[in-house]
Amino acid sequence: IKGRGRDYTGTLWYYNPVGILAFVDQTGLSIHNNSINLHGNTLDVDGALSMGIALGSGSNADIRNNNIVNSLGLFGTSGHGSTGIYVESADTQFSALNHNLYFANPTGSGVNTLGIIGTTGSATLTAWQAATGREANGVAGDPLFVSSSDLHISSPSSPASNAGEMLAGVPNDFDGDARSTILPDIGADEFAPSPVGVRVAVSSGWNLISNPVTNPIPGD
């Protein structure tokens, strides 16, 4: 998704590049376990804003467990910038908001925010939590996608790993893999690292498998 955009404070704000858009009077929506990645620097109109998820006035949604990466910035000097979530009117448009990962990091110029309500942006997770009164378990950071077009998680060190919430309506990921029922991953992909085998020589009597000690007892 790319485009020059429009002034996001105007009536045609939805002409901007948007990953997921809920327009006027769409209510009771569930936006769960998506992986969004906007990239490239194409905004070239005053006030233009790229948005990972956007809710128009009169719409409300339950937004949880989404990887929202927005690196779609300005082509030159014209435009506003990039945001993770935009809501046109008020924080009451969120019926729920939690366990989402935000990463707004375009290479072009402009203002980068995790979220915007009306025209008020939040540049940090703490500010966004205060503005929404929600997102207590939100995460800010790079989810480490395999590539800009392959949105699988590439590493167990991803901040999306084990940071989600189990939702009954999404028991499997995009590939059909079962999600953890205890600590699922944020986004469309449930990352499963390659299994590590342990070989143990067994003999009669007692056998012991030892793990390295990282905090030894003083004096030992």
C-alpha positions as CSV (number, residue, x, y, z in Angstrom):
1,I,0.0,0.0,0.0
2,K,1.5,3.3,-1.1
3,G,0.3,6.7,-2.1
4,R,0.9,10.5,-1.9
5,G,-1.9,10.8,0.7
6,R,-4.2,13.6,1.8
7,D,-4.4,16.0,4.7
8,Y,-5.4,13.7,7.6
9,T,-7.3,16.6,9.3
10,G,-9.6,17.0,6.4
11,T,-12.8,15.2,5.3
12,L,-10.9,13.0,2.9
13,W,-8.4,11.7,5.5
14,Y,-9.1,8.1,4.5
15,Y,-7.4,8.8,1.1
16,N,-4.2,8.2,3.0
17,P,-2.3,4.8,2.9
18,V,-3.9,2.6,5.6
19,G,-3.3,-1.0,6.5
20,I,-6.7,-1.7,8.0
21,L,-9.5,0.8,7.7
22,A,-12.9,0.9,9.6
23,F,-14.9,3.7,8.0
24,V,-18.1,5.4,9.2
25,D,-20.5,3.6,11.6
26,Q,-18.7,0.2,11.5
27,T,-19.2,-1.1,15.0
28,G,-18.5,-4.2,17.0
29,L,-15.4,-5.0,15.0
30,S,-12.7,-7.4,16.2
31,I,-9.2,-6.6,14.7
32,H,-7.1,-9.5,16.1
33,N,-3.7,-11.1,15.3
34,N,-2.8,-9.2,12.2
35,S,0.7,-8.4,11.0
36,I,0.8,-5.1,9.1
37,N,3.9,-3.7,7.4
38,L,3.7,-0.4,5.5
39,H,7.0,0.8,3.9
40,G,8.5,3.1,1.4
41,N,8.6,6.9,1.4
42,T,5.7,8.1,-0.8
43,L,3.8,10.7,1.1
44,D,3.9,14.0,-0.8
45,V,0.9,16.2,0.2
46,D,0.7,18.6,3.1
47,G,-0.8,16.8,6.1
48,A,-0.5,13.4,4.6
49,L,-0.4,10.5,7.2
50,S,0.2,6.8,6.7
51,M,-1.7,4.6,9.2
52,G,-1.4,1.0,10.3
53,I,-5.0,0.8,11.6
54,A,-7.6,3.6,11.3
55,L,-11.1,4.1,12.7
56,G,-13.4,6.7,11.4
57,S,-15.9,8.6,13.5
58,G,-18.8,6.3,14.5
59,S,-16.7,3.2,14.3
60,N,-15.4,1.2,17.2
61,A,-13.3,-1.9,17.5
62,D,-11.6,-4.4,19.8
63,I,-8.0,-4.2,18.7
64,R,-5.6,-6.8,20.2
65,N,-2.6,-8.9,19.3
66,N,-1.5,-7.0,16.2
67,N,2.0,-6.3,14.9
68,I,1.7,-2.8,13.5
69,V,4.8,-1.7,11.6
70,N,4.6,1.6,9.7
71,S,7.7,2.7,7.9
72,L,5.9,4.6,5.1
73,G,7.2,8.1,5.3
74,L,7.6,11.3,3.4
75,F,8.9,11.4,-0.2
76,G,10.3,14.9,0.4
77,T,9.3,17.6,2.9
78,S,5.5,17.7,2.3
79,G,3.4,15.6,4.6
80,H,2.8,14.9,8.3
81,G,4.3,11.5,8.9
82,S,3.5,7.9,10.1
83,T,1.4,6.4,12.9
84,G,0.5,3.0,14.2
85,I,-3.2,3.6,15.0
86,Y,-5.3,6.6,14.1
87,V,-8.8,7.2,15.5
88,E,-10.7,10.2,14.1
89,S,-12.7,11.2,17.2
90,A,-12.0,9.8,20.7
91,D,-10.5,7.0,22.7
92,T,-14.1,5.7,23.3
93,Q,-13.8,4.2,19.8
94,F,-11.7,1.4,21.3
95,S,-13.9,-1.3,22.9
96,A,-10.6,-3.0,23.8
97,L,-7.0,-2.2,23.1
98,N,-4.2,-4.3,24.4
99,H,-1.2,-6.6,23.5
100,N,-0.4,-4.7,20.3
101,L,3.1,-4.1,19.1
102,Y,4.0,-0.7,17.5
103,F,6.9,0.2,15.3
104,A,6.9,3.5,13.3
105,N,10.3,4.0,11.8
106,P,10.4,5.4,8.2
107,T,13.7,6.6,6.7
108,G,12.0,9.7,5.4
109,S,11.3,12.9,7.3
110,G,8.1,13.6,9.2
111,V,6.5,13.0,12.6
112,N,6.4,9.3,13.8
113,T,3.9,8.3,16.4
114,L,2.5,5.1,17.9
115,G,-1.0,6.5,17.8
116,I,-3.1,9.6,17.1
117,I,-6.5,10.5,18.5
118,G,-8.0,13.4,16.5
119,T,-4.9,15.5,16.0
120,T,-3.1,14.6,19.2
121,G,-0.2,12.1,18.7
122,S,1.6,9.9,21.1
123,A,5.3,9.3,20.4
124,T,5.9,6.8,23.2
125,L,4.1,3.8,24.6
126,T,3.7,5.5,27.9
127,A,2.1,8.5,26.3
128,W,-0.2,6.3,24.2
129,Q,-1.3,4.3,27.3
130,A,-2.1,7.6,29.0
131,A,-4.0,8.9,26.0
132,T,-6.1,5.8,25.6
133,G,-6.4,4.6,29.2
134,R,-5.6,1.2,27.7
135,E,-2.8,-0.9,26.2
136,A,-1.3,-1.9,29.6
137,N,0.5,-4.8,27.9
138,G,1.4,-3.1,24.7
139,V,4.9,-3.3,23.2
140,A,7.0,-0.9,21.3
141,G,9.8,-2.3,19.1
142,D,10.8,-4.0,15.9
143,P,9.0,-7.4,15.6
144,L,11.8,-8.7,13.4
145,F,9.9,-9.8,10.3
146,V,11.8,-12.1,7.9
147,S,11.5,-9.3,5.2
148,S,9.3,-6.5,4.2
149,S,7.1,-9.0,2.2
150,D,7.5,-12.0,4.5
151,L,5.8,-11.2,7.8
152,H,6.8,-14.3,9.7
153,I,8.8,-13.7,12.8
154,S,12.5,-14.4,12.2
155,S,13.8,-14.8,15.8
156,P,12.7,-15.9,19.3
157,S,14.2,-12.6,20.5
158,S,11.4,-10.7,18.8
159,P,9.4,-8.5,21.2
160,A,6.3,-10.1,19.8
161,S,7.3,-13.5,21.1
162,N,5.1,-14.8,24.0
163,A,3.7,-11.2,24.4
164,G,0.2,-11.8,23.2
165,E,-3.1,-12.8,24.7
166,M,-4.9,-16.0,24.0
167,L,-8.1,-15.2,22.1
168,A,-10.7,-18.0,21.6
169,G,-11.6,-16.8,18.2
170,V,-8.0,-17.1,16.8
171,P,-6.7,-20.6,17.9
172,N,-4.4,-21.0,14.9
173,D,-2.1,-18.6,13.1
174,F,-1.9,-17.6,9.4
175,D,-0.2,-20.9,8.5
176,G,-2.6,-23.0,10.4
177,D,-0.2,-23.6,13.3
178,A,-1.8,-23.9,16.7
179,R,-1.2,-20.9,19.0
180,S,0.1,-21.3,22.5
181,T,-2.8,-21.3,24.9
182,I,-0.6,-19.7,27.6
183,L,1.7,-17.2,26.0
184,P,0.9,-16.8,22.3
185,D,2.8,-14.5,20.0
186,I,1.6,-11.1,18.8
187,G,0.6,-11.0,15.2
188,A,-0.4,-13.4,12.4
189,D,2.5,-15.8,12.9
190,E,3.0,-18.1,15.9
191,F,6.8,-18.4,15.9
192,A,8.1,-21.9,16.6
193,P,11.9,-22.2,17.0
194,S,13.6,-25.4,15.8
195,P,13.6,-28.0,18.6
196,V,16.9,-28.5,20.4
197,G,17.8,-32.1,21.2
198,V,19.7,-33.2,24.3
199,R,21.6,-36.5,24.2
200,V,22.2,-38.1,27.6
201,A,24.3,-41.2,28.3
202,V,22.4,-43.4,30.7
203,S,24.0,-46.0,32.9
204,S,22.7,-48.1,35.8
205,G,22.3,-46.2,39.1
206,W,21.8,-42.4,39.4
207,N,21.9,-40.1,36.4
208,L,22.1,-36.3,36.4
209,I,21.5,-33.7,33.7
210,S,23.2,-30.4,34.7
211,N,22.3,-26.9,33.6
212,P,24.9,-24.0,33.7
213,V,24.6,-21.9,36.8
214,T,24.4,-18.2,36.0
215,N,24.2,-16.9,39.6
216,P,26.3,-19.2,41.8
217,I,26.0,-19.1,45.5
218,P,28.8,-17.0,47.0
219,G,31.7,-19.1,48.3
220,D,30.9,-22.0,45.9
